[in-house]
């Protein structure tokens, strides 16, 4: 599972790209490598996304918190498509390199964090029970996220936590739901 090669990079997905069918839409070279753990970050939701009809997730640096996700190996040719999907050019998300623990190995992985304005509070204890309505995901996004977490075999207690996230009652477009079977 060595470090980065010249032709490939590792990508840490914690949101909709956990779901294999979703990541392969724009990144056909994606190969699942392992379940990964990002320390000192928490999983949160940023702002409304018109495609999903609800808030999309992000990570926020937070001491003593953990975000679980999937480590994917992607060919460098997929990097522009991944950046477009994450809205890097329009400053929706920014990329960053994080240290991920996967199979007791440290991997440098590319991941994305939302440009949320105002910035989400760092280093706070956070529970989803108090997630504001405007930062709740759609039913479709949440289903995609949970389906991917199960498919990647994230820890069962983490999946249980994801299943408790309140949604906004909305659904993504019929095309997205049909294509992803969510």
C-alpha positions in Angstrom: 0.0 0.0 0.0 3.1 2.3 -0.3 3.0 6.0 -0.5 2.2 8.2 -3.5 3.7 7.1 -6.8 4.3 9.3 -9.8 1.0 8.2 -11.6 -1.4 7.9 -8.6 -2.4 9.7 -5.5 -4.4 8.7 -2.5 -7.7 10.5 -1.8 -9.6 10.4 1.6 -13.4 10.5 1.0 -15.7 11.1 4.0 -18.9 12.2 2.2 -20.8 11.2 -0.9 -17.6 9.8 -2.5 -17.6 7.0 0.0 -20.2 5.4 -2.3 -18.3 3.6 -5.1 -21.0 4.4 -7.7 -20.7 8.1 -6.9 -16.9 8.4 -7.0 -16.7 6.5 -10.3 -18.9 9.1 -12.1 -16.0 11.6 -12.4 -13.1 9.4 -11.3 -13.1 6.2 -13.3 -9.6 5.1 -12.1 -10.7 5.1 -8.4 -9.8 1.9 -6.6 -10.8 1.3 -2.9 -7.6 0.9 -0.8 -8.8 0.8 2.9 -10.9 2.3 5.6 -9.1 5.4 6.9 -9.1 7.4 10.1 -8.5 11.2 10.1 -7.6 12.3 13.6 -8.2 15.8 15.1 -11.1 16.6 12.8 -14.8 16.3 13.1 -17.5 15.6 10.5 -19.9 18.4 10.0 -22.2 20.0 7.4 -21.6 23.2 5.6 -24.1 24.9 3.4 -26.9 24.1 1.0 -26.1 22.5 -2.3 -28.6 22.9 -5.1 -27.8 19.6 -6.7 -28.3 17.6 -3.5 -31.2 19.9 -2.2 -29.5 20.1 1.2 -26.3 20.8 3.0 -23.1 18.9 2.1 -20.5 17.7 4.5 -17.1 18.9 5.4 -14.4 18.3 8.0 -13.4 20.8 10.6 -10.1 20.7 12.6 -11.2 19.7 16.1 -8.9 18.2 18.7 -9.7 14.7 19.9 -12.3 14.0 17.3 -12.1 11.4 14.5 -13.6 11.3 10.9 -13.8 7.9 9.3 -13.7 7.5 5.6 -12.4 5.6 2.5 -9.0 5.8 1.1 -9.2 5.6 -2.7 -6.2 5.4 -5.1 -6.8 7.6 -8.2 -4.7 8.1 -11.3 -3.3 11.6 -11.6 -5.4 12.1 -14.8 -8.6 12.1 -12.6 -7.3 15.0 -10.4 -8.8 17.8 -12.5 -12.2 16.1 -12.5 -12.1 15.5 -8.8 -11.2 19.2 -8.2 -14.1 20.2 -10.5 -16.5 17.9 -8.6 -15.5 19.5 -5.3 -15.8 23.0 -6.7 -12.2 24.0 -6.1 -12.2 26.7 -8.8 -15.4 28.3 -7.5 -14.1 28.1 -3.9 -16.7 25.7 -2.7 -14.0 23.4 -1.2 -10.2 23.6 -0.9 -7.9 20.7 -1.2 -5.5 19.8 1.5 -3.1 16.9 2.3 -3.9 15.0 5.5 -2.3 12.1 7.3 -4.7 9.1 7.3 -4.2 6.0 9.4 -5.2 3.0 7.3 -4.4 -0.6 8.1 -1.9 0.6 10.8 -0.1 2.6 8.1 0.2 6.4 7.7 -0.8 7.6 4.3 -0.7 11.1 2.9 -4.0 11.7 1.2 -5.7 14.5 -0.6 -9.0 15.5 0.8 -11.3 18.5 0.7 -12.6 21.0 3.3 -15.5 23.4 2.7 -15.0 27.1 2.5 -17.8 27.8 4.9 -18.5 31.5 5.7 -18.5 32.3 8.5 -16.1 29.5 9.3 -17.5 26.7 11.4 -16.3 26.8 15.0 -13.1 24.8 15.6 -12.4 22.7 18.6 -16.0 22.5 20.0 -17.9 19.5 21.2 -20.5 18.9 18.5 -23.6 16.8 18.3 -25.9 16.4 15.4 -29.1 16.8 17.5 -28.5 20.6 17.4 -27.7 20.8 13.7 -29.5 23.9 12.4 -32.1 23.3 9.7 -30.1 25.2 7.1 -27.2 22.9 7.6 -29.1 19.6 7.3 -28.5 17.2 4.4 -31.2 16.0 2.1 -32.6 12.5 2.4 -30.8 11.6 -0.8 -27.4 12.9 0.3 -27.7 11.2 3.7 -28.7 7.9 2.0 -25.7 8.2 -0.3 -23.4 8.8 2.6 -24.8 5.9 4.7 -24.8 3.5 1.7 -21.2 4.4 1.1 -20.2 4.0 4.7 -21.7 0.5 4.8 -20.2 -0.4 1.5 -16.7 0.6 2.7 -17.3 -1.1 6.0 -16.6 1.9 8.2 -16.8 1.1 11.9 -20.4 0.1 13.0 -20.5 2.7 15.8 -19.6 5.4 13.2 -22.3 4.2 10.8 -24.8 4.3 13.7 -23.8 7.9 14.4 -24.3 8.8 10.7 -27.8 7.2 10.8 -28.8 9.6 13.6 -28.1 12.7 11.5 -31.3 14.7 10.9 -32.2 15.4 7.3 -34.2 18.3 5.8 -36.9 16.2 4.3 -35.9 17.1 0.7 -34.7 14.9 -2.1 -32.0 15.4 -4.8 -33.1 15.6 -8.4 -34.8 12.5 -9.9 -31.7 12.0 -12.2 -29.3 11.8 -9.2 -31.6 9.5 -7.3 -32.1 7.2 -10.2 -28.5 7.1 -11.3 -27.2 6.4 -7.7 -30.2 4.3 -6.7 -30.8 6.3 -3.6 
